[in-house]
């Protein structure tokens, strides 16, 4: 779109200025809940410029992009919690309902894989994060995954720009596919660790409940008195 192309050109023109950091931060935040604004191409292009022109600073760029990604994903989560999944007509369409149902099921079975992978898919991350908020996925679990996903996405996007240069600025598809694969592997690994920890905790709780429910052992003297009383009564 011409308007978005103009915004891209503005960010790239500001690459040598300190203003580039708040501008790219706003880009990434808005992209977290408004997918038509493409922040990936801007971040990759700035990563390429950081290597070829020496500006912007790579460390600052990664930090700003990561914070923007986390904030944008959190806003999408809060929007989902606020409006739910059925308030608007488009949310009740069969396609939207199927996507929400699949996201809800995946959040229950493999939340880390889903949330980390969705960060690399412009429309997918908005749908998944809104679904997480609308279905009551705990914020205490969402926040660390959003932070990890945002940091990974920021580092990966800047690294793609550094390695591939300006070529991937107009061809981000390959980088996006590789990012999805890397995020999926990372998510599977994290899910395995979390699932194991949850199972161990459940086993410990089950053991505690079993011990509490079991009758206290009877001392030999009390058992003898009870048996004698039964004999005398008989």
LUMTI-746473 format. One record per residue (C-alpha): x, y, z; residue number from 1. Coordinates in Angstrom, 3 decimals. Example, Ala and Ser with C-alpha at 12.3 -4.5 7.8 and 13.67 -1.06 7.14 Angstrom:
REM residues 2
<<12.300 -4.500 7.800> 1>,
<<13.670 -1.060 7.140> 2>,
//
This chain:
REM residues 234
<<0.000 0.000 0.000> 1>,
<<1.344 3.485 -0.809> 2>,
<<0.718 4.776 2.714> 3>,
<<2.667 1.926 4.310> 4>,
<<5.449 2.290 1.723> 5>,
<<5.730 5.944 2.705> 6>,
<<5.978 4.950 6.374> 7>,
<<8.703 2.445 5.530> 8>,
<<10.632 5.124 3.638> 9>,
<<10.239 7.470 6.608> 10>,
<<11.709 4.967 9.041> 11>,
<<14.610 4.190 6.741> 12>,
<<15.265 7.893 6.219> 13>,
<<15.423 8.291 10.000> 14>,
<<17.942 5.452 10.386> 15>,
<<20.751 7.873 11.120> 16>,
<<18.716 9.810 13.680> 17>,
<<17.845 9.077 17.281> 18>,
<<14.198 9.401 16.239> 19>,
<<14.412 6.006 14.553> 20>,
<<14.078 4.224 17.901> 21>,
<<10.724 5.679 19.029> 22>,
<<9.381 5.415 15.464> 23>,
<<10.293 1.738 15.027> 24>,
<<9.036 1.071 18.561> 25>,
<<5.629 2.504 17.605> 26>,
<<5.690 0.497 14.376> 27>,
<<6.241 -2.781 16.205> 28>,
<<3.721 -2.039 18.979> 29>,
<<0.926 -1.223 16.522> 30>,
<<1.802 -4.267 14.413> 31>,
<<1.172 -6.397 17.506> 32>,
<<-2.574 -5.755 17.300> 33>,
<<-2.989 -4.257 13.792> 34>,
<<-1.419 -6.706 11.307> 35>,
<<-1.734 -4.565 8.135> 36>,
<<1.186 -2.502 9.449> 37>,
<<4.249 -4.573 8.403> 38>,
<<7.002 -4.115 10.962> 39>,
<<9.101 -7.122 9.818> 40>,
<<10.383 -5.448 6.665> 41>,
<<11.297 -2.295 8.565> 42>,
<<13.211 -4.176 11.269> 43>,
<<15.066 -6.333 8.735> 44>,
<<15.961 -3.269 6.657> 45>,
<<17.258 -1.424 9.716> 46>,
<<19.353 -4.457 10.618> 47>,
<<20.894 -4.340 7.150> 48>,
<<21.556 -0.610 7.434> 49>,
<<23.127 -1.103 10.866> 50>,
<<25.765 -3.292 9.214> 51>,
<<26.236 -1.392 5.944> 52>,
<<25.992 2.171 7.250> 53>,
<<26.887 1.712 10.919> 54>,
<<23.587 3.104 12.113> 55>,
<<21.283 2.539 13.965> 56>,
<<23.013 0.897 16.892> 57>,
<<22.382 -2.858 16.848> 58>,
<<22.047 -3.238 20.606> 59>,
<<19.541 -0.428 20.920> 60>,
<<17.659 -1.688 17.883> 61>,
<<17.191 -5.195 19.312> 62>,
<<16.143 -3.836 22.722> 63>,
<<13.612 -1.380 21.293> 64>,
<<12.131 -3.927 18.881> 65>,
<<11.831 -6.560 21.633> 66>,
<<10.059 -4.160 24.001> 67>,
<<7.714 -3.068 21.232> 68>,
<<6.870 -6.674 20.357> 69>,
<<6.085 -7.584 23.965> 70>,
<<3.922 -4.503 24.439> 71>,
<<2.056 -5.072 21.162> 72>,
<<1.357 -8.719 21.992> 73>,
<<0.190 -7.736 25.479> 74>,
<<-2.199 -5.158 24.031> 75>,
<<-3.678 -7.834 21.744> 76>,
<<-4.071 -10.100 24.785> 77>,
<<-5.861 -7.352 26.734> 78>,
<<-8.098 -6.539 23.771> 79>,
<<-9.111 -10.194 23.597> 80>,
<<-9.843 -10.261 27.319> 81>,
<<-11.878 -7.081 27.033> 82>,
<<-14.014 -7.754 23.957> 83>,
<<-14.029 -11.572 23.829> 84>,
<<-14.444 -13.605 20.655> 85>,
<<-18.093 -13.026 19.768> 86>,
<<-18.768 -9.318 20.135> 87>,
<<-18.316 -8.394 16.470> 88>,
<<-19.998 -10.008 13.485> 89>,
<<-16.730 -10.940 11.788> 90>,
<<-15.725 -12.870 14.904> 91>,
<<-18.798 -15.071 14.536> 92>,
<<-18.078 -16.101 10.964> 93>,
<<-17.349 -19.822 10.476> 94>,
<<-13.729 -19.237 9.481> 95>,
<<-13.036 -16.999 12.478> 96>,
<<-14.762 -19.454 14.812> 97>,
<<-12.664 -22.362 13.497> 98>,
<<-9.444 -20.402 13.981> 99>,
<<-10.459 -19.442 17.515> 100>,
<<-11.388 -23.038 18.381> 101>,
<<-8.062 -24.350 17.089> 102>,
<<-6.154 -21.643 18.943> 103>,
<<-8.065 -22.414 22.146> 104>,
<<-7.301 -26.130 21.876> 105>,
<<-3.635 -25.477 21.105> 106>,
<<-3.342 -23.101 24.063> 107>,
<<-4.446 -25.929 26.337> 108>,
<<-2.122 -28.567 24.877> 109>,
<<0.983 -26.679 23.697> 110>,
<<0.869 -23.001 24.668> 111>,
<<4.593 -22.295 24.302> 112>,
<<4.776 -23.739 20.795> 113>,
<<1.738 -21.745 19.713> 114>,
<<2.641 -18.405 21.242> 115>,
<<6.277 -18.470 20.173> 116>,
<<5.470 -19.594 16.643> 117>,
<<2.627 -17.114 16.212> 118>,
<<4.992 -14.207 16.920> 119>,
<<6.492 -14.747 13.440> 120>,
<<3.125 -14.722 11.647> 121>,
<<1.671 -11.179 11.333> 122>,
<<-2.020 -12.137 11.363> 123>,
<<-1.489 -15.286 13.397> 124>,
<<0.063 -13.555 16.380> 125>,
<<-2.860 -11.146 16.677> 126>,
<<-5.428 -13.966 16.492> 127>,
<<-3.569 -16.179 18.955> 128>,
<<-2.865 -13.429 21.489> 129>,
<<-6.454 -12.172 21.369> 130>,
<<-7.698 -15.740 21.801> 131>,
<<-5.381 -16.192 24.783> 132>,
<<-6.918 -13.155 26.445> 133>,
<<-10.500 -14.030 25.547> 134>,
<<-10.271 -17.613 26.792> 135>,
<<-8.747 -16.667 30.116> 136>,
<<-5.244 -18.015 29.493> 137>,
<<-3.369 -16.947 32.663> 138>,
<<-1.469 -13.687 32.349> 139>,
<<1.309 -15.062 34.569> 140>,
<<1.967 -17.710 31.888> 141>,
<<1.362 -15.441 28.906> 142>,
<<3.743 -12.662 30.001> 143>,
<<7.002 -14.696 30.128> 144>,
<<6.181 -16.428 26.831> 145>,
<<5.436 -13.060 25.219> 146>,
<<8.739 -11.696 26.530> 147>,
<<10.667 -14.706 25.245> 148>,
<<8.896 -14.573 21.889> 149>,
<<9.440 -10.839 21.505> 150>,
<<13.127 -11.080 22.324> 151>,
<<13.633 -14.025 19.988> 152>,
<<11.732 -12.335 17.164> 153>,
<<13.669 -9.093 17.606> 154>,
<<17.039 -10.843 17.611> 155>,
<<16.132 -13.031 14.679> 156>,
<<14.738 -10.194 12.544> 157>,
<<17.785 -8.006 13.113> 158>,
<<20.093 -10.965 12.490> 159>,
<<18.356 -11.684 9.176> 160>,
<<19.017 -8.106 8.134> 161>,
<<22.630 -8.310 9.222> 162>,
<<23.295 -11.537 7.332> 163>,
<<21.201 -11.051 4.231> 164>,
<<21.486 -7.290 3.870> 165>,
<<19.092 -5.244 1.815> 166>,
<<18.009 -8.262 -0.302> 167>,
<<15.675 -9.620 2.405> 168>,
<<14.205 -6.189 2.861> 169>,
<<12.030 -6.865 -0.198> 170>,
<<11.942 -10.660 0.204> 171>,
<<11.040 -11.424 3.832> 172>,
<<9.237 -14.713 3.085> 173>,
<<12.297 -16.966 3.450> 174>,
<<13.250 -15.325 6.713> 175>,
<<9.703 -15.691 8.031> 176>,
<<9.599 -19.410 7.183> 177>,
<<12.933 -20.056 8.874> 178>,
<<11.782 -18.077 11.889> 179>,
<<8.605 -20.160 12.197> 180>,
<<10.631 -23.381 12.089> 181>,
<<13.060 -22.128 14.741> 182>,
<<10.227 -20.900 16.963> 183>,
<<8.392 -24.211 16.635> 184>,
<<11.427 -26.195 17.779> 185>,
<<11.981 -23.829 20.673> 186>,
<<8.318 -24.037 21.633> 187>,
<<8.320 -27.846 21.593> 188>,
<<11.387 -27.855 23.842> 189>,
<<9.830 -25.406 26.296> 190>,
<<6.512 -27.254 26.284> 191>,
<<8.310 -30.504 27.127> 192>,
<<10.019 -28.879 30.108> 193>,
<<6.822 -27.205 31.307> 194>,
<<4.787 -30.396 30.905> 195>,
<<7.333 -32.387 32.864> 196>,
<<7.336 -29.795 35.638> 197>,
<<3.536 -29.762 35.752> 198>,
<<3.394 -33.553 35.925> 199>,
<<5.936 -33.655 38.737> 200>,
<<3.985 -31.049 40.658> 201>,
<<0.755 -32.984 40.120> 202>,
<<2.424 -36.187 41.283> 203>,
<<3.703 -34.473 44.418> 204>,
<<0.262 -33.069 45.187> 205>,
<<-1.328 -36.471 44.616> 206>,
<<1.174 -38.023 47.013> 207>,
<<0.417 -35.421 49.663> 208>,
<<-3.334 -35.964 49.322> 209>,
<<-2.892 -39.739 49.521> 210>,
<<-0.841 -39.474 52.683> 211>,
<<-3.395 -37.159 54.259> 212>,
<<-6.281 -39.434 53.324> 213>,
<<-4.636 -42.607 54.645> 214>,
<<-5.700 -43.557 58.216> 215>,
<<-3.154 -42.984 60.905> 216>,
<<-1.394 -46.186 62.041> 217>,
<<-2.772 -47.697 65.264> 218>,
<<-0.342 -48.368 68.060> 219>,
<<-0.022 -52.018 69.273> 220>,
<<-1.458 -51.143 72.706> 221>,
<<-4.593 -49.520 71.260> 222>,
<<-5.054 -52.400 68.848> 223>,
<<-4.785 -54.907 71.761> 224>,
<<-7.322 -52.987 73.857> 225>,
<<-9.725 -52.891 70.915> 226>,
<<-9.398 -56.635 70.310> 227>,
<<-9.862 -57.422 74.022> 228>,
<<-12.951 -55.246 74.141> 229>,
<<-14.396 -57.040 71.147> 230>,
<<-13.779 -60.458 72.778> 231>,
<<-15.370 -59.383 76.093> 232>,
<<-18.330 -57.946 74.295> 233>,
<<-18.736 -61.205 72.410> 234>,
//
